[in-house]
Amino acid sequence: MPQANLFNADPKINLLPCDGTVHYFGPVLSAAETHLYLEELLKNIEWRNDETVIFGRRIITARKVAWYGDKPFSYTYSGSAKQALTWTDELLALRSLVEKSTGEHFNSCLLNLYHHGGEGMGWHSDDEKTIVMDSAIASLSFGAERKFSFRHRQTKETLSLTLENGSLLLMKDTTQKHWQHQLPKSKRIAAPRINLTFRRMIENA
């Protein structure tokens, strides 16, 4: 099916046509704030290269990740397990901003560092069993603007938008059950991007 481009930053509008809810808030921080946070996140986060298992082989990705939370939550995806670190002051401030903006509550955050457009993320859903089912996931972006796409599992309909520097995206309800999302690679992008995905993990998992 042809791809639709979505540019509406009205958080009252659901960007998905069915089977889920996605709201795009646009930038929620000033240009000066986003620049400051980007520098602090690059410097203060305990970044590690991500690991994934593909066809039984363990692959070390160029993309780096970090995992923080209220408790040392265990998070396993793509065959790799992580234990949540203690929040930094910057992450606590950003969580407060995201919770105030969305009206949702989050107890953890997975961070991704893409050094340039040659690093991306393929089609997937954030539907691990340790995440509260159908709970909201908030995505906060810093740095290079990147294309972000959704694909319906059954119909294969695709929708895309550009995630701006300092912007906030909220996915909730049955989105992870019926839709996949990806961050496509783009060789023309040379600047880094940091993505914070605030989540709600099952407390006693």
LOBA-294786 format. One record per residue (C-alpha): residue in three letters; chain; x, y, z. Coordinates in steps of 0.25 Angstrom, whole numbers, always signed. Each point is the difference from the previous one (the first is absolute). Layout:
N
<site res="Ala" chain="A" u="X" v="Y" w="Z"/>
...
This chain:
205
<site res="Met" chain="A" u="+0" v="+0" w="+0"/>
<site res="Pro" chain="A" u="+5" v="+14" w="-2"/>
<site res="Gln" chain="A" u="+6" v="+7" w="+12"/>
<site res="Ala" chain="A" u="-7" v="+12" w="+7"/>
<site res="Asn" chain="A" u="+8" v="+11" w="+6"/>
<site res="Leu" chain="A" u="-5" v="+6" w="+13"/>
<site res="Phe" chain="A" u="+5" v="+13" w="+4"/>
<site res="Asn" chain="A" u="-11" v="+4" w="+10"/>
<site res="Ala" chain="A" u="+5" v="+4" w="+14"/>
<site res="Asp" chain="A" u="-14" v="+1" w="+7"/>
<site res="Pro" chain="A" u="+1" v="-10" w="+11"/>
<site res="Lys" chain="A" u="-16" v="-1" w="+0"/>
<site res="Ile" chain="A" u="+1" v="-7" w="-13"/>
<site res="Asn" chain="A" u="+2" v="-15" w="-1"/>
<site res="Leu" chain="A" u="+10" v="-2" w="-11"/>
<site res="Leu" chain="A" u="-4" v="-15" w="-2"/>
<site res="Pro" chain="A" u="-13" v="-3" w="-8"/>
<site res="Cys" chain="A" u="-3" v="-12" w="+8"/>
<site res="Asp" chain="A" u="+5" v="-10" w="+11"/>
<site res="Gly" chain="A" u="+8" v="+9" w="+8"/>
<site res="Thr" chain="A" u="+3" v="+14" w="+5"/>
<site res="Val" chain="A" u="+11" v="+9" w="-4"/>
<site res="His" chain="A" u="+1" v="+15" w="+4"/>
<site res="Tyr" chain="A" u="+11" v="+9" w="-5"/>
<site res="Phe" chain="A" u="+3" v="+12" w="+9"/>
<site res="Gly" chain="A" u="+11" v="+7" w="-9"/>
<site res="Pro" chain="A" u="+11" v="+7" w="+8"/>
<site res="Val" chain="A" u="-2" v="+1" w="+15"/>
<site res="Leu" chain="A" u="+13" v="+6" w="+3"/>
<site res="Ser" chain="A" u="+7" v="+13" w="-5"/>
<site res="Ala" chain="A" u="+12" v="-1" w="-10"/>
<site res="Ala" chain="A" u="+9" v="+5" w="+12"/>
<site res="Glu" chain="A" u="-6" v="-11" w="+9"/>
<site res="Thr" chain="A" u="+2" v="-11" w="-10"/>
<site res="His" chain="A" u="+14" v="+4" w="-3"/>
<site res="Leu" chain="A" u="+3" v="+0" w="+14"/>
<site res="Tyr" chain="A" u="-6" v="-14" w="+3"/>
<site res="Leu" chain="A" u="+6" v="-6" w="-12"/>
<site res="Glu" chain="A" u="+14" v="+4" w="+5"/>
<site res="Glu" chain="A" u="-3" v="-5" w="+14"/>
<site res="Leu" chain="A" u="-6" v="-13" w="-5"/>
<site res="Leu" chain="A" u="+12" v="-3" w="-9"/>
<site res="Lys" chain="A" u="+9" v="+3" w="+12"/>
<site res="Asn" chain="A" u="-7" v="-6" w="+12"/>
<site res="Ile" chain="A" u="-7" v="-13" w="-5"/>
<site res="Glu" chain="A" u="+7" v="-13" w="+2"/>
<site res="Trp" chain="A" u="-1" v="-4" w="-15"/>
<site res="Arg" chain="A" u="+3" v="-14" w="-4"/>
<site res="Asn" chain="A" u="+0" v="-7" w="-14"/>
<site res="Asp" chain="A" u="-13" v="-7" w="-2"/>
<site res="Glu" chain="A" u="-1" v="-15" w="-2"/>
<site res="Thr" chain="A" u="-10" v="-8" w="-8"/>
<site res="Val" chain="A" u="-1" v="-15" w="-5"/>
<site res="Ile" chain="A" u="-3" v="-2" w="-15"/>
<site res="Phe" chain="A" u="-1" v="-14" w="-5"/>
<site res="Gly" chain="A" u="+7" v="-5" w="+12"/>
<site res="Arg" chain="A" u="+12" v="+9" w="-1"/>
<site res="Arg" chain="A" u="+3" v="+11" w="+10"/>
<site res="Ile" chain="A" u="+2" v="+14" w="-6"/>
<site res="Ile" chain="A" u="+6" v="+12" w="+6"/>
<site res="Thr" chain="A" u="-7" v="+12" w="-6"/>
<site res="Ala" chain="A" u="+6" v="+14" w="-2"/>
<site res="Arg" chain="A" u="-12" v="+6" w="+6"/>
<site res="Lys" chain="A" u="+2" v="+2" w="+15"/>
<site res="Val" chain="A" u="-11" v="-1" w="+11"/>
<site res="Ala" chain="A" u="-2" v="+2" w="+15"/>
<site res="Trp" chain="A" u="-11" v="-5" w="+9"/>
<site res="Tyr" chain="A" u="-5" v="+8" w="+13"/>
<site res="Gly" chain="A" u="-11" v="-2" w="+9"/>
<site res="Asp" chain="A" u="-7" v="+1" w="+14"/>
<site res="Lys" chain="A" u="+6" v="-14" w="+3"/>
<site res="Pro" chain="A" u="+10" v="-9" w="-6"/>
<site res="Phe" chain="A" u="-10" v="-5" w="-10"/>
<site res="Ser" chain="A" u="+5" v="-11" w="-9"/>
<site res="Tyr" chain="A" u="-4" v="+3" w="-15"/>
<site res="Thr" chain="A" u="+3" v="-11" w="-10"/>
<site res="Tyr" chain="A" u="-2" v="+2" w="-15"/>
<site res="Ser" chain="A" u="+7" v="-6" w="-13"/>
<site res="Gly" chain="A" u="+6" v="-10" w="+9"/>
<site res="Ser" chain="A" u="+8" v="+11" w="+9"/>
<site res="Ala" chain="A" u="-3" v="+2" w="+15"/>
<site res="Lys" chain="A" u="+2" v="+13" w="+7"/>
<site res="Gln" chain="A" u="-1" v="+5" w="+15"/>
<site res="Ala" chain="A" u="-6" v="+14" w="+2"/>
<site res="Leu" chain="A" u="+10" v="+10" w="+5"/>
<site res="Thr" chain="A" u="-4" v="+11" w="+10"/>
<site res="Trp" chain="A" u="-6" v="+13" w="-6"/>
<site res="Thr" chain="A" u="+9" v="+12" w="-3"/>
<site res="Asp" chain="A" u="-4" v="+14" w="+4"/>
<site res="Glu" chain="A" u="-3" v="+3" w="-15"/>
<site res="Leu" chain="A" u="-8" v="-12" w="-2"/>
<site res="Leu" chain="A" u="-9" v="+3" w="+12"/>
<site res="Ala" chain="A" u="-2" v="+14" w="-5"/>
<site res="Leu" chain="A" u="-4" v="-5" w="-14"/>
<site res="Arg" chain="A" u="-9" v="-11" w="+6"/>
<site res="Ser" chain="A" u="-7" v="+11" w="+8"/>
<site res="Leu" chain="A" u="-2" v="+8" w="-13"/>
<site res="Val" chain="A" u="-5" v="-12" w="-8"/>
<site res="Glu" chain="A" u="-10" v="-4" w="+11"/>
<site res="Lys" chain="A" u="-5" v="+14" w="+1"/>
<site res="Ser" chain="A" u="-2" v="+1" w="-15"/>
<site res="Thr" chain="A" u="-7" v="-13" w="-2"/>
<site res="Gly" chain="A" u="-7" v="-3" w="+13"/>
<site res="Glu" chain="A" u="+7" v="-14" w="+1"/>
<site res="His" chain="A" u="+9" v="-6" w="+10"/>
<site res="Phe" chain="A" u="+13" v="-7" w="-3"/>
<site res="Asn" chain="A" u="+10" v="-8" w="+8"/>
<site res="Ser" chain="A" u="+11" v="-2" w="-10"/>
<site res="Cys" chain="A" u="+7" v="+5" w="-12"/>
<site res="Leu" chain="A" u="+8" v="-7" w="-11"/>
<site res="Leu" chain="A" u="+9" v="+10" w="-8"/>
<site res="Asn" chain="A" u="+6" v="-2" w="-14"/>
<site res="Leu" chain="A" u="+12" v="+7" w="-5"/>
<site res="Tyr" chain="A" u="+1" v="+1" w="-16"/>
<site res="His" chain="A" u="+13" v="+6" w="-3"/>
<site res="His" chain="A" u="-5" v="+4" w="-15"/>
<site res="Gly" chain="A" u="-11" v="-4" w="-10"/>
<site res="Gly" chain="A" u="+8" v="-13" w="-3"/>
<site res="Glu" chain="A" u="-5" v="-6" w="+13"/>
<site res="Gly" chain="A" u="-15" v="-3" w="+1"/>
<site res="Met" chain="A" u="-10" v="-10" w="+5"/>
<site res="Gly" chain="A" u="-8" v="-10" w="-8"/>
<site res="Trp" chain="A" u="-15" v="-4" w="+1"/>
<site res="His" chain="A" u="-4" v="-4" w="+14"/>
<site res="Ser" chain="A" u="-10" v="+2" w="+12"/>
<site res="Asp" chain="A" u="+3" v="+3" w="+14"/>
<site res="Asp" chain="A" u="-9" v="-12" w="+5"/>
<site res="Glu" chain="A" u="+9" v="-7" w="+10"/>
<site res="Lys" chain="A" u="-7" v="-7" w="+11"/>
<site res="Thr" chain="A" u="+7" v="+8" w="+11"/>
<site res="Ile" chain="A" u="-7" v="+13" w="-5"/>
<site res="Val" chain="A" u="-14" v="+3" w="+5"/>
<site res="Met" chain="A" u="-9" v="-5" w="-11"/>
<site res="Asp" chain="A" u="-6" v="+11" w="-9"/>
<site res="Ser" chain="A" u="+7" v="+11" w="+9"/>
<site res="Ala" chain="A" u="+5" v="+13" w="-6"/>
<site res="Ile" chain="A" u="+14" v="+2" w="-5"/>
<site res="Ala" chain="A" u="+5" v="+14" w="-2"/>
<site res="Ser" chain="A" u="+12" v="+3" w="-10"/>
<site res="Leu" chain="A" u="+8" v="+13" w="+2"/>
<site res="Ser" chain="A" u="+10" v="+3" w="-11"/>
<site res="Phe" chain="A" u="+13" v="+9" w="+1"/>
<site res="Gly" chain="A" u="+9" v="+3" w="-12"/>
<site res="Ala" chain="A" u="-2" v="-3" w="-14"/>
<site res="Glu" chain="A" u="-14" v="+0" w="-6"/>
<site res="Arg" chain="A" u="-3" v="-15" w="-4"/>
<site res="Lys" chain="A" u="-11" v="-6" w="-8"/>
<site res="Phe" chain="A" u="-9" v="-10" w="+9"/>
<site res="Ser" chain="A" u="-9" v="-10" w="-6"/>
<site res="Phe" chain="A" u="-12" v="-9" w="+4"/>
<site res="Arg" chain="A" u="-5" v="-12" w="-7"/>
<site res="His" chain="A" u="-12" v="-8" w="+3"/>
<site res="Arg" chain="A" u="+2" v="-15" w="+2"/>
<site res="Gln" chain="A" u="-11" v="-5" w="-8"/>
<site res="Thr" chain="A" u="-3" v="+11" w="-11"/>
<site res="Lys" chain="A" u="+14" v="+4" w="-1"/>
<site res="Glu" chain="A" u="-5" v="+15" w="-1"/>
<site res="Thr" chain="A" u="+12" v="+9" w="+3"/>
<site res="Leu" chain="A" u="+0" v="+14" w="+6"/>
<site res="Ser" chain="A" u="+12" v="+9" w="+2"/>
<site res="Leu" chain="A" u="+4" v="+13" w="+7"/>
<site res="Thr" chain="A" u="+12" v="+8" w="+3"/>
<site res="Leu" chain="A" u="+4" v="+0" w="+14"/>
<site res="Glu" chain="A" u="+6" v="+14" w="+3"/>
<site res="Asn" chain="A" u="+11" v="+4" w="+10"/>
<site res="Gly" chain="A" u="-7" v="+1" w="+14"/>
<site res="Ser" chain="A" u="-13" v="-7" w="-5"/>
<site res="Leu" chain="A" u="-9" v="-9" w="+8"/>
<site res="Leu" chain="A" u="-7" v="-12" w="-6"/>
<site res="Leu" chain="A" u="-10" v="-9" w="+8"/>
<site res="Met" chain="A" u="-4" v="-14" w="-3"/>
<site res="Lys" chain="A" u="-11" v="-7" w="+8"/>
<site res="Asp" chain="A" u="-12" v="-9" w="+0"/>
<site res="Thr" chain="A" u="+1" v="-12" w="-9"/>
<site res="Thr" chain="A" u="+11" v="+7" w="-9"/>
<site res="Gln" chain="A" u="+11" v="-10" w="+3"/>
<site res="Lys" chain="A" u="-10" v="-12" w="-2"/>
<site res="His" chain="A" u="-4" v="+5" w="-14"/>
<site res="Trp" chain="A" u="+11" v="+9" w="-5"/>
<site res="Gln" chain="A" u="+15" v="-1" w="-2"/>
<site res="His" chain="A" u="+9" v="+12" w="-1"/>
<site res="Gln" chain="A" u="+14" v="+3" w="-5"/>
<site res="Leu" chain="A" u="+11" v="+11" w="-2"/>
<site res="Pro" chain="A" u="+5" v="-2" w="-14"/>
<site res="Lys" chain="A" u="+14" v="+3" w="-3"/>
<site res="Ser" chain="A" u="+4" v="+12" w="-8"/>
<site res="Lys" chain="A" u="+14" v="+2" w="-5"/>
<site res="Arg" chain="A" u="-2" v="+15" w="-2"/>
<site res="Ile" chain="A" u="-1" v="+3" w="+15"/>
<site res="Ala" chain="A" u="+14" v="+2" w="+7"/>
<site res="Ala" chain="A" u="-5" v="+5" w="+13"/>
<site res="Pro" chain="A" u="-3" v="-9" w="+13"/>
<site res="Arg" chain="A" u="-14" v="-2" w="+5"/>
<site res="Ile" chain="A" u="-4" v="-5" w="+14"/>
<site res="Asn" chain="A" u="-13" v="-6" w="+3"/>
<site res="Leu" chain="A" u="-6" v="-2" w="+14"/>
<site res="Thr" chain="A" u="-12" v="-10" w="+1"/>
<site res="Phe" chain="A" u="-7" v="+1" w="+13"/>
<site res="Arg" chain="A" u="-7" v="-13" w="+4"/>
<site res="Arg" chain="A" u="-8" v="-7" w="+11"/>
<site res="Met" chain="A" u="+6" v="-13" w="+4"/>
<site res="Ile" chain="A" u="-8" v="-10" w="+8"/>
<site res="Glu" chain="A" u="+5" v="+2" w="+15"/>
<site res="Asn" chain="A" u="+1" v="-14" w="+4"/>
<site res="Ala" chain="A" u="+5" v="-6" w="-13"/>
